[in-house]
Amino acid sequence: MADDFKTATAFATSWNNLPPGSVYSREQFEDWFAPLTRADAEGRRVLELGCGNGSLLFHMANWKPAHLEGVDLGASVLSARRNMAAQDNPNWVVSQGDLTEYRGELRDLVYSIGVLHHLQNPKIGFESVVANTRPGGRFHCWVYAREGNDVIVWFVDPVRKVVSCLPWWFTKYLVATPLVVPYFFYAKLLRFFSKAHWSKKFPLFEYSQWISKREFAFFRHVAFDQLVTPRTVYIDRATIGRWLDGHPRIIPGSTYVIFRNGNSWKFGGIAQ
């Protein structure tokens, strides 16, 4: 837990220094959750493990769950509570705690987006997602993929290992900001030439199409998020398969694994 708390504390410096509201658009939120839709959350009990500043909770509340809870280990719960207080759905609570140990009332939908790959033991985090899902309920996760991330693994990750030890403001404004400028223009150019056959051969093509819809501040937020954390692992398809296949609490045949934007995995299923 000590290592995970260090990671959660680092992320809190990212999340607690953002403007109010969700950093994500509704389109991004829906993309992260597909194939799940509003029908999977409306009128149901929903739990997010690793909620950060509530950016996903904020949109999930608009799907009108009967009850919505977010859990996070770090001080980002402070900004999560402020953000959730600004939306219309009153049926929510944000709790501070270790998601790997959290056990509460079983929920109809449990999800963890962009968190498991930062844990000291990602599999234990996944087991917590499943353990908190009621029989017949759905679970859904998103993680960085090992596949498609060679540029990040070989060039960005070594920088992260150094700058994650520095003050957050130094990392955000003096490292992440200048480093992301060339990628910002690269992504915008790939989007401009996206119909050209040759453009699809460039690294991070699919991801660049996704992020290029956003403004520079979002690029910087993503870069800072990548660099501020002391721990990141990249999870391959085979590992996800081992987590899902034959799991005693997952209905056989209910699972899905989706390669997203050429560099991440969405996966989930139904608990039994």
Summary of the structure (lengths in Angstrom):
residues: 272
radius of gyration: 18.0
end to end distance: 28.2
largest distance: 51.4
contacts: 883
relative contact order: 0.15
helix: 47%
strand: 19%
